[in-house]
């Protein structure tokens, strides 16, 4: 189901979600970190540092720094690809899935009030 929002409604929703994220006890993620996390959870695996860098049009060190931060929060994990040791696979975690589930609920609840 698609809901059409006008410009003001779209920006208010984004503002309200961002404000709620800042106020709650969950970690604050940058837009880049959120994009990486959503890519990992919404698109079919496997996910590699190289592929994420290409998709976001940033360098591998940029992805690595973001993954370091998200790894400390246990939102994602990394491991070497056994088939090609040059690749680092990025994997989902239960904590990451719960984080995004709560975010989706928050967005859904706020969009209903527009």
Secondary structure as GFF3:
##gff-version 3
##sequence-region A 1 114
A	DSSP	alpha_helix	7	23	.	.	.	ID=ss1
A	DSSP	alpha_helix	31	42	.	.	.	ID=ss2
A	DSSP	beta_strand	47	48	.	.	.	ID=ss3
A	DSSP	alpha_helix	49	56	.	.	.	ID=ss4
A	DSSP	alpha_helix	60	72	.	.	.	ID=ss5
A	DSSP	beta_strand	76	80	.	.	.	ID=ss6
A	DSSP	beta_strand	88	92	.	.	.	ID=ss7
A	DSSP	alpha_helix	94	111	.	.	.	ID=ss8
###
